[in-house]
Amino acid sequence: MSITYNKSITLKHLLINSEKKIGIQFYPDNVIQLVIKNLDNPKWSTKYSMAYVVNTSENLKQIFLGFKGIAWVNCKYFFTDKPINRNNGNLNLDKFRYTNKPTGYIKCPNDFLEKLELRQYAYSTAKTYIAMFEKFINYYKEKKLIEINDNDIRSYLLTLIKAGKSASYQNQMVNSIKFYFESVLGMPNRFYEIERPKKEHLLPKIVSKEELIGMINTITNLKHKCIVSLLYSAGLRRSELLNLKIIDIDSKRMVINVKQAKGKKDRITLLSKTILGDLRKYFLKYKPKVYLFEGQLGGQYSPQSVLKIVKGAAKKAGIKQRVTPHMLRHSFATHLLENGTDLRYLQVLLGHNSTKTTEIYTQVAINKIKEIKSPLD
């Protein structure tokens, strides 16, 4: 028989006076306060608005025992080592462990790499975090990592601003730094007060339908043609395309089953009748075993290869702007919107949590804008 609690507490990691603490967050309640008072030397943090005790296994045990049958103990912020994406496979970062670097260069700490592997980050994200963190720690070569403070980070971010780095680049840098101190060292509030740069609100870059058809028509390699066609016709992210398995193509219902995509969500998207014939020819010629697109030695096709294929097709088609796989997804959304697809259906096809995310495409869909007359006309 399960117990229904009407009280709860939330455990959080705190770092106070360079010592790790267990933070206990709760709504004011006499019973909860009484249990906390019975813990070993509890104190109150005005800064974080929560009680805390020294972070030891014994104190953690006492918290669970003390609140047993009294309140639900929410640990989702305290125990964070579960994989963030089981669909990324076994991430192996040995390349970064054993690559030789110039004398004096500080490599990313091994515990940083281990945590990325443990939580099964996407390879592209892990690569970005490692590159960013190495730039940061090599800027502060003379300081021990544990001694780096908020002012050091602010000072470094100022150098990025002066160097003309984008807000997105700065945010990635902050993410990599916070990952080390919060996830690796277990100090979630270490740089709580670091101000993040405001995100740039840029409109998605798209390719016209005519240009996309031109791109596809320039491709002579059947496998490459299917890759570009699927990215556009189904609005897939590059990672989603690479994770597709043969069984995910449902030709009876004319849909593609996208499994455990961003946010660990499953969804379905469109299977184009135009591409289905090419996919069948491709399957007979290449005979993939598990994944729809596989490398020469089996296993998943590489993200770098997909980027190279898209850029090459765009260049052959005479498209001047730099075209990426994600731009094909943007184009899919914009063209459907221009054809009158309801925003809510488009949200489902793209796998967005909210229509607010999908609404950005209304700003680049030009069919309605064309109908508006300029005051000069």
QUIUR-V559029 format. One record per backbone hydrogen bond with DSSP energy under -1.0 kcal/mol. CO is the residue of the C=O (numbers start at 1). NH is the residue of the N-H. If there is no record, write none. Layout:
co=CO nh=NH
co=CO nh=NH
This chain:
co=7 nh=72
co=9 nh=74
co=10 nh=25
co=12 nh=23
co=14 nh=21
co=16 nh=19
co=19 nh=16
co=20 nh=55
co=21 nh=14
co=22 nh=53
co=23 nh=12
co=24 nh=51
co=25 nh=10
co=29 nh=33
co=30 nh=34
co=31 nh=35
co=32 nh=36
co=33 nh=37
co=34 nh=38
co=36 nh=39
co=43 nh=52
co=45 nh=49
co=45 nh=50
co=50 nh=45
co=51 nh=24
co=52 nh=43
co=53 nh=22
co=54 nh=56
co=56 nh=60
co=57 nh=61
co=58 nh=62
co=59 nh=63
co=60 nh=64
co=61 nh=65
co=62 nh=66
co=63 nh=67
co=67 nh=70
co=67 nh=71
co=72 nh=9
co=74 nh=11
co=75 nh=78
co=75 nh=79
co=85 nh=88
co=89 nh=91
co=93 nh=96
co=93 nh=97
co=94 nh=98
co=102 nh=105
co=109 nh=113
co=110 nh=114
co=111 nh=115
co=112 nh=116
co=113 nh=117
co=114 nh=118
co=115 nh=119
co=116 nh=121
co=117 nh=120
co=119 nh=84
co=122 nh=126
co=123 nh=127
co=124 nh=128
co=125 nh=129
co=126 nh=130
co=127 nh=131
co=128 nh=132
co=129 nh=133
co=130 nh=134
co=131 nh=135
co=132 nh=136
co=133 nh=137
co=134 nh=138
co=136 nh=140
co=140 nh=143
co=144 nh=147
co=145 nh=148
co=149 nh=153
co=150 nh=154
co=151 nh=155
co=152 nh=156
co=153 nh=157
co=154 nh=158
co=155 nh=159
co=156 nh=160
co=157 nh=161
co=158 nh=162
co=159 nh=163
co=160 nh=165
co=161 nh=164
co=166 nh=170
co=167 nh=171
co=168 nh=172
co=169 nh=173
co=170 nh=174
co=171 nh=175
co=172 nh=176
co=173 nh=177
co=174 nh=178
co=175 nh=179
co=176 nh=180
co=177 nh=181
co=178 nh=182
co=179 nh=183
co=179 nh=184
co=180 nh=185
co=181 nh=187
co=187 nh=190
co=189 nh=192
co=191 nh=194
co=200 nh=202
co=208 nh=212
co=209 nh=213
co=210 nh=214
co=211 nh=215
co=212 nh=216
co=213 nh=217
co=214 nh=218
co=221 nh=225
co=222 nh=226
co=223 nh=227
co=224 nh=228
co=225 nh=229
co=226 nh=230
co=227 nh=231
co=228 nh=232
co=229 nh=233
co=230 nh=234
co=237 nh=241
co=238 nh=242
co=239 nh=243
co=244 nh=292
co=245 nh=248
co=246 nh=249
co=248 nh=257
co=250 nh=254
co=250 nh=255
co=254 nh=271
co=255 nh=250
co=256 nh=269
co=258 nh=267
co=261 nh=264
co=265 nh=261
co=267 nh=258
co=269 nh=256
co=272 nh=276
co=275 nh=279
co=276 nh=280
co=277 nh=281
co=278 nh=282
co=279 nh=283
co=280 nh=284
co=281 nh=285
co=282 nh=286
co=283 nh=287
co=290 nh=246
co=293 nh=301
co=295 nh=298
co=299 nh=295
co=302 nh=306
co=303 nh=307
co=304 nh=308
co=305 nh=309
co=306 nh=310
co=307 nh=311
co=308 nh=312
co=309 nh=313
co=310 nh=314
co=311 nh=315
co=312 nh=316
co=313 nh=317
co=314 nh=319
co=315 nh=318
co=326 nh=330
co=327 nh=331
co=328 nh=332
co=329 nh=333
co=330 nh=334
co=331 nh=335
co=332 nh=336
co=333 nh=337
co=334 nh=338
co=335 nh=339
co=336 nh=341
co=337 nh=340
co=342 nh=346
co=343 nh=347
co=344 nh=348
co=345 nh=349
co=346 nh=350
co=347 nh=351
co=347 nh=352
co=355 nh=359
co=358 nh=361
co=359 nh=362
co=360 nh=363
co=361 nh=364
co=361 nh=365
co=366 nh=370
co=369 nh=372
co=374 nh=377
